[in-house]
Amino acid sequence: MSNSNSEALFTRARQLIPGGVNSPVRAFRSVGGSPFFVKAARGATLITADDRELIDFVGTWGPAIHGHNHPRIKAAIAAALENGTSFGTPNPYEVEMAELIVRFVPSIKKVRMCNSGTEATMSAIRLARGFTRRDKIVKFSGCYHGHSDSLLIKAGSGALTHGHPDSAGVPAAFAQETIVLPFNDRAALEAAFAANPGKIAGVILEPYPANVGLILPEPGFLTFLRGLCSRDGTLLIFDEVMTGFRLARGGVQEIEKITPDLTTLGKIIGGGLPVGAFGGRADVMDFLAPEGPVYQAGTLSGNPLAMAAGIAALTLLDESNPYPRLDALGRQVRDALLAACRAKGLAAQVPQTGSMFALFFTPTPVRDYATALQADAKIFARFFHSCLRAGVYLPPSAYETAFLSTAHAGAAVDRACEVMSSAIRDL
């Protein structure tokens, strides 16, 4: 397997870019080796700088639910591009996107566009603090909500992968206002609220944590959390940057029948372009400038190219309702992985919901950050490289979630299941 072009690019990148990458998890530090570079992508396939074709289960970390370079999304970007790249003024695409989001996600009555998931969660936290006139925030260990100071504490995703759940550069005073709890732990939640009556501005969580592998809430946990927040006047913030529109049109909140006060979005609503959004109750959202005292702004927010791509992506979801089909693909992958592990005598957990799945090499059911860390990352690294050599690209970390797309149907997912099963047999 030759990666000479990728290796040359990585050598050049390391001279100019910290670690040679513009996002830490891309560096392959968790699994070892050097990253490959991609020059093109279509459907379920990546084409590397060395002309290798890989079946992709990363999907640019979630947004590629329709596969890469979908013709409808590509055409929408091209049409928008004819009129310019950025205006610095309101544009019609913003209104259409807002209408789609409000129609798809009933808890969202008003919405504000921004440029990334990090911006969305950072802004939602500031809004929660401004609206409630409280300072403290509750988050859960292993949930990653972007790299803003208040939230980069016991984070998942790249921070966990590199063994630094707490980032340098976060002032201690900021960290003191963030209460970190274990996911799925009702007693810890009750204790936190009891110790801080009337002081907690918001609770932010990924309702299905997907930045520490994939963790599913235990029955009743989200309902219990909603009740605690309502009783204390605390805003419940669902970070659906990964799960929004991927698992259902209305996200996890539609599946679980929970109504958060605020929701953060990203990934799919950009159709592969940089975008984020946050929205929720009208009375809360009206606290944003220029209506209210909470300031938030962005020159590129509502960028016409990103909005056009996102409108095409959401419209495709509305037309095709791919969710039952994607769940069937997810179950096919899950069953293949579990069967291969049983045959090998390897203890493993394969949480899966819809088009999202993860693989933990551990006998212990994964219900929170601590149990996720019990998984054997060294075995995963060997599994990852065996799959990569055979043409299947999985997230390069034992603590990330894999994604399927509508383009994986048929031969691609069948081939990937064979490769992953073979990789497990060879461990």
C-alpha positions in Angstrom: 0.0 0.0 0.0 1.8 3.1 -1.2 1.1 6.5 0.4 4.0 8.4 -1.0 2.0 11.4 -2.0 0.2 11.6 1.3 3.5 11.2 3.2 5.1 14.0 1.2 2.1 16.3 1.8 2.2 15.5 5.5 5.9 16.3 5.7 5.3 19.7 4.1 2.2 20.3 6.4 4.2 19.6 9.6 6.5 22.4 8.7 3.7 24.9 8.6 0.6 23.6 10.4 0.7 22.5 14.1 0.9 18.7 14.0 0.5 18.9 10.3 -3.3 19.0 10.6 -6.1 21.6 11.0 -8.1 19.4 13.5 -6.3 17.2 16.0 -8.1 13.9 15.4 -6.9 13.8 11.8 -3.4 13.3 13.0 -3.8 9.5 13.6 -2.1 9.9 17.0 -4.7 7.6 18.7 -4.1 4.8 16.2 -0.5 5.4 15.1 0.9 6.0 11.7 0.5 9.0 9.4 -2.8 10.3 8.0 -3.6 10.0 4.3 -4.7 13.0 2.2 -7.8 13.1 0.1 -8.1 14.8 -3.2 -11.7 13.9 -4.1 -14.8 12.1 -2.8 -18.0 10.8 -4.3 -20.8 8.7 -2.9 -19.5 6.4 -0.2 -15.9 6.7 -1.5 -12.8 8.8 -0.8 -10.0 9.1 -3.4 -6.7 9.6 -1.7 -3.8 11.7 -3.0 -2.2 8.3 -3.9 -5.3 7.3 -6.0 -6.5 4.7 -3.4 -10.3 4.3 -3.1 -11.6 3.9 0.4 -15.1 3.1 1.6 -15.7 6.0 4.0 -17.4 5.7 7.4 -16.4 9.1 8.6 -18.5 11.1 6.2 -16.7 14.4 7.1 -17.8 13.6 10.7 -21.5 13.5 10.0 -22.8 15.9 7.3 -22.5 13.5 4.4 -25.7 11.7 5.0 -26.4 11.7 1.3 -22.8 10.6 0.4 -20.1 12.8 -0.9 -20.6 15.3 -3.7 -24.3 14.6 -4.2 -25.4 16.0 -7.6 -28.4 17.9 -6.1 -26.2 19.6 -3.5 -23.5 20.3 -6.0 -26.0 21.9 -8.4 -27.4 24.0 -5.6 -23.9 25.4 -4.7 -23.2 26.1 -8.3 -26.4 28.0 -8.8 -25.8 30.1 -5.7 -22.2 30.7 -6.8 -23.4 32.4 -9.9 -24.7 35.2 -7.8 -21.7 35.6 -5.5 -19.9 34.0 -2.5 -20.8 36.4 0.4 -22.8 39.6 0.7 -22.6 40.7 4.3 -26.3 41.5 4.2 -29.4 39.3 4.7 -30.1 37.0 1.8 -33.2 34.9 0.7 -31.5 31.6 1.5 -31.4 32.4 5.2 -35.1 32.8 5.4 -35.8 29.6 3.5 -33.3 27.7 5.8 -35.0 29.1 8.9 -38.4 28.1 7.7 -37.1 24.5 7.1 -35.5 24.2 10.5 -38.6 25.5 12.3 -40.8 23.2 10.3 -38.6 20.1 11.0 -37.8 20.7 14.7 -40.9 21.7 16.6 -39.0 22.9 19.7 -37.4 25.6 17.6 -39.6 28.7 17.2 -36.8 31.0 16.2 -33.3 30.3 14.9 -30.0 32.1 14.4 -27.4 31.0 11.8 -23.7 30.9 12.6 -20.6 29.3 11.1 -19.8 26.2 13.1 -21.1 23.9 15.9 -18.6 25.5 18.2 -20.1 28.9 17.6 -23.6 27.5 18.1 -22.9 25.9 21.4 -20.8 28.9 22.6 -23.6 31.2 21.7 -26.3 29.0 23.3 -24.4 29.0 26.6 -24.0 32.8 26.6 -27.7 33.1 25.8 -28.7 30.8 28.6 -26.6 32.8 31.0 -28.0 36.1 29.8 -31.6 34.9 29.9 -31.5 33.3 33.3 -29.0 35.8 34.8 -27.1 32.8 36.2 -23.5 31.7 35.7 -23.2 28.0 36.2 -23.5 25.4 33.4 -23.8 21.6 33.7 -22.2 19.4 31.1 -21.4 15.7 31.0 -18.0 14.0 30.9 -17.1 12.9 27.4 -19.6 15.2 25.6 -17.8 17.5 23.2 -19.5 20.8 22.4 -16.7 22.5 20.5 -13.6 24.3 21.8 -15.0 27.3 23.6 -13.5 27.8 27.1 -16.7 27.1 29.2 -17.2 23.7 27.4 -13.7 22.3 26.9 -13.7 20.6 30.2 -13.8 16.8 30.4 -14.5 16.9 26.6 -14.7 14.0 24.2 -13.7 13.9 20.5 -10.1 15.0 19.8 -9.5 16.1 23.4 -10.2 12.6 24.6 -8.3 10.9 21.8 -5.1 12.8 22.7 -5.4 12.1 26.4 -6.1 15.7 27.4 -9.7 16.0 28.3 -9.0 19.5 29.8 -7.3 22.0 27.5 -4.5 24.3 28.5 -5.4 27.9 28.1 -8.8 27.6 29.9 -8.8 29.9 32.9 -9.6 28.3 36.2 -12.3 30.8 36.9 -14.1 29.6 33.7 -13.8 26.0 34.7 -15.3 26.7 38.1 -18.5 27.8 36.5 -18.9 24.5 34.7 -20.2 21.5 36.6 -19.2 18.2 35.0 -21.3 15.1 35.7 -21.3 11.5 34.5 -23.8 10.7 31.8 -26.8 8.5 32.8 -26.3 9.3 36.5 -29.6 10.5 38.0 -28.2 10.8 41.5 -25.4 13.0 40.4 -27.8 15.3 38.6 -30.0 15.5 41.7 -27.1 16.3 43.9 -25.8 19.0 41.5 -29.2 20.8 41.5 -29.5 20.4 45.2 -26.1 22.0 45.8 -26.7 24.9 43.4 -30.4 25.9 43.8 -31.3 28.7 41.4 -27.7 29.0 40.2 -27.6 26.8 37.1 -28.2 28.7 33.8 -28.3 25.6 31.6 -27.6 22.0 31.1 -26.0 21.2 27.8 -25.6 17.6 26.5 -25.5 15.5 23.4 -28.7 13.6 24.0 -26.9 10.7 22.3 -23.3 11.4 23.1 -21.3 10.7 20.0 -17.9 12.2 20.7 -16.7 9.4 23.1 -17.7 6.6 20.8 -21.5 6.3 20.9 -23.4 6.2 24.1 -27.2 5.9 24.4 -29.3 7.3 27.3 -30.8 4.8 29.7 -34.6 4.7 29.7 -36.1 7.7 31.4 -32.8 9.6 31.8 -33.6 12.4 29.4 -37.2 12.8 30.8 -35.7 13.0 34.3 -33.3 15.7 33.2 -36.1 17.7 31.5 -38.1 17.6 34.8 -35.2 18.8 36.9 -34.5 21.7 34.5 -38.1 22.7 34.4 -38.5 22.8 38.2 -35.3 24.9 38.7 -35.8 27.3 35.9 -32.7 26.0 34.1 -32.6 25.9 30.3 -32.1 22.5 28.8 -29.8 22.7 25.7 -29.7 19.7 23.3 -26.5 19.7 21.2 -27.7 18.0 18.1 -24.8 19.1 15.9 -24.2 15.5 15.1 -27.6 13.9 15.6 -29.8 16.7 14.2 -31.5 15.6 10.9 -29.2 12.5 10.9 -31.4 10.2 13.0 -34.8 11.8 12.3 -36.0 15.0 10.7 -36.5 16.4 14.2 -33.4 14.8 15.7 -33.1 12.9 19.0 -35.8 15.1 20.5 -38.3 13.8 18.0 -37.3 10.2 18.8 -37.3 10.6 22.6 -40.2 13.0 22.6 -38.3 15.5 24.8 -38.6 19.3 24.3 -35.4 21.2 25.0 -35.4 25.0 25.5 -32.5 25.5 23.1 -31.0 23.3 20.3 -27.6 23.6 18.6 -27.3 22.4 15.0 -24.6 22.0 12.4 -23.2 19.4 10.0 -26.1 18.4 7.7 -27.6 21.9 7.5 -24.5 23.0 5.5 -24.6 20.1 3.1 -20.9 19.7 3.6 -20.1 23.4 3.9 -19.2 25.2 7.2 -22.3 26.1 9.1 -24.0 26.1 12.5 -27.2 27.3 14.0 -29.0 27.5 17.4 -32.6 28.0 18.1 -35.4 27.3 20.5 -38.1 29.1 22.6 -39.0 32.5 21.1 -38.8 34.3 24.4 -35.3 33.0 24.9 -34.1 33.7 21.4 -35.5 37.3 21.6 -32.8 38.0 24.2 -30.3 38.0 21.3 -29.1 41.3 19.8 -30.5 43.3 18.1 -33.7 42.5 20.0 -32.1 41.8 23.4 -29.0 42.3 25.5 -27.0 39.1 24.6 -24.6 39.9 21.8 -23.8 37.4 19.0 -22.6 38.2 15.5 -20.8 36.8 12.5 -19.9 38.3 9.1 -20.3 35.0 7.3 -23.4 33.8 9.2 -26.1 32.6 6.8 -23.5 32.5 3.9 -25.5 32.0 0.7 -23.4 29.0 -0.5 -23.7 27.1 2.8 -27.4 27.9 3.0 -28.1 26.7 -0.6 -26.2 23.5 0.1 -28.1 22.9 3.4 -31.5 23.6 1.8 -30.7 21.0 -0.8 -29.6 18.5 1.8 -32.7 19.0 4.1 -35.1 19.0 1.1 -33.6 15.6 0.0 -34.2 14.2 3.5 -37.8 15.5 3.4 -38.5 13.9 0.0 -36.8 10.6 0.5 -37.3 9.8 4.2 -34.1 7.6 4.3 -34.2 6.9 8.0 -35.7 3.4 8.0 -33.2 2.4 5.2 -30.3 3.9 7.1 -31.2 2.1 10.3 -31.3 -1.2 8.4 -27.8 -0.5 7.1 -26.7 0.4 10.7 -28.1 -2.9 12.0 -26.4 -4.8 9.2 -23.0 -3.4 10.2 -23.7 -3.9 14.0 -24.7 -7.5 13.5 -21.7 -8.2 11.3 -19.3 -6.7 13.9 -20.9 -8.6 16.8 -20.9 -11.9 15.0 -17.2 -11.6 14.1 -16.3 -10.7 17.7 -18.3 -13.6 19.0 -16.6 -16.0 16.6 -13.2 -14.6 17.6 -14.0 -14.8 21.3 -13.6 -11.1 21.7 -15.7 -9.1 24.1 -17.1 -6.1 22.3 -19.9 -3.5 22.5 -21.4 -2.1 19.3 -23.9 0.7 20.1 -25.9 1.6 17.1 -28.8 3.9 16.3 -29.9 4.7 12.8 -26.9 5.6 10.7 -24.5 5.9 13.6 -22.4 3.2 15.3 -19.3 2.6 17.3 -17.1 -0.3 18.3 -15.7 -0.7 21.8 -13.5 -3.7 22.6 -14.7 -4.2 26.2 -16.9 -6.7 28.1 -18.5 -3.8 30.0 -21.7 -2.1 28.6 -20.8 1.5 27.8 -23.0 3.9 29.6 -20.8 6.9 30.3 -17.3 8.4 29.9 -15.7 6.1 32.5 -16.9 2.8 30.9 -15.9 4.1 27.4 -12.4 4.5 28.7 -12.3 0.9 29.7 -12.3 -0.2 26.0 -9.0 -1.5 24.6 -7.7 1.3 22.3 -4.7 -0.8 21.3 -6.9 -3.5 19.9 -8.9 -0.9 18.1 -5.8 0.6 16.5 -4.9 -2.8 15.0 -8.4 -3.2 13.8 -8.4 0.3 12.3 -5.2 -0.3 10.3 -6.3 -3.7 9.1 -9.5 -2.2 7.7 -7.6 0.8 6.2 -5.2 -1.5 4.4 -8.2 -3.4 2.9 -9.9 -0.2 1.8 -12.3 0.7 4.6 -11.8 4.0 6.4 -13.2 4.2 10.0 -12.7 7.1 12.5 -9.0 7.1 13.5 -9.8 6.9 17.2 -11.3 4.3 19.6 -13.5 7.2 20.9 -15.4 8.4 17.9 -18.6 7.5 16.1 -18.8 6.1 12.6 -21.5 7.3 10.1 -23.3 5.7 7.2 -24.9 7.4 4.3 -27.6 6.6 1.7 -24.7 5.9 -0.7 -23.5 3.0 1.4 -26.4 0.8 0.3 -25.7 -2.4 -1.5 -22.2 -3.4 -2.5 -20.4 -0.7 -0.4 -21.8 -1.8 2.9 -21.6 -5.5 2.0 -17.9 -5.1 1.1 -17.2 -3.1 4.3 -18.8 -5.7 6.5 -16.6 -8.4 4.9 -13.5 -6.3 5.5 -14.3 -5.4 9.1 -15.2 -9.0 9.9 -11.9 -10.2 8.4 -10.0 -7.6 10.4 -11.5 -8.9 13.6 -10.7 -12.5 12.7 -7.0 -11.4 12.2 -6.7 -9.6 15.5 
